[in-house]
Amino acid sequence: MTVAQYSVADHFQGKDPHVRLIYDHLLVQLRELGSIDEQPKKTSIHLARAVGFAGVQTRKSYLLLNIRSAQPIESPRVLKAEQVSKNRYHQEVKLATVNDIDDELLAWLRAAYELSA
């Protein structure tokens, strides 16, 4: 039985070109925190340090970024929030432009990155 292999590039086929620009800008910002392991899966790209701290789902004209955290993120930018265990939450944020990758978002991602050590 063969296991399907996915690439980061696969996730951007058929998407608006600016979606890849948003993703690339996000990775540049995240790499300032340290090492990032991109793990392309069938429906998303997991971003990991020792363990996953975020996930990216591509859409036609934007990205959905899932951020893992120790507590809920209280913000109107969070489209969906889910408590997945006693001390872990997943929050979904839409990234439609590179300007959505701002100091607030990077602070949430920094905290998620630190949790993933």
BELTAZI-V398643 format. One record per residue. SS is DSSP state (2 for helix, 1 for strand, 0 for the rest). PHI is phi in whole degrees, -180 to 180 (999 if undefined). OMEGA is omega in whole degrees, 0 to 359 (none if undefined). Layout:
BEGIN
ss:phi:omega
SS:PHI:OMEGA
SS:PHI:OMEGA
END
This chain:
BEGIN
ss:phi:omega
0:999:180
0:-94:179
0:-100:180
0:-65:177
0:-108:180
0:-122:177
0:-121:175
0:-59:181
2:-59:179
2:-56:184
2:-72:183
2:-106:176
0:-66:179
0:79:180
0:-100:175
0:-60:183
2:-56:182
2:-69:178
2:-65:177
2:-68:178
2:-63:178
2:-62:180
2:-61:181
2:-62:178
2:-65:178
2:-59:181
2:-65:177
2:-59:181
2:-66:182
2:-68:181
2:-67:173
0:-69:178
0:-79:183
0:148:183
0:-69:178
0:-125:176
1:-103:176
1:-86:182
1:-123:180
1:-69:177
0:-116:182
0:-63:187
0:-114:182
0:-159:174
1:-116:177
1:-84:176
1:-112:188
1:-133:168
0:-110:170
0:-76:174
0:-133:182
1:-66:175
1:-124:179
1:-159:176
1:-141:182
1:-124:172
1:-115:179
1:-87:173
0:-124:183
0:-53:186
0:-130:179
0:-161:175
1:-113:167
1:-106:181
1:-106:177
1:-102:182
1:-109:176
1:-93:182
1:-149:179
0:-87:179
0:-147:179
0:-63:174
0:-97:181
0:-91:180
0:-163:175
0:-67:178
0:-73:181
1:-79:182
1:-80:184
1:-150:178
1:-133:181
1:-144:173
1:-87:185
1:-101:173
1:-161:185
0:-54:185
0:-122:180
1:-135:180
1:-130:171
1:-118:178
1:-124:182
1:-108:181
1:-128:178
1:-87:175
1:-117:182
0:-100:178
0:-144:177
2:-65:179
2:-68:176
2:-72:177
0:-92:186
0:-114:183
2:-60:180
2:-63:180
2:-62:180
2:-65:176
2:-66:177
2:-63:181
2:-70:176
2:-62:179
2:-65:178
2:-65:179
2:-61:180
2:-65:177
2:-67:188
0:-91:181
0:-69:none
END
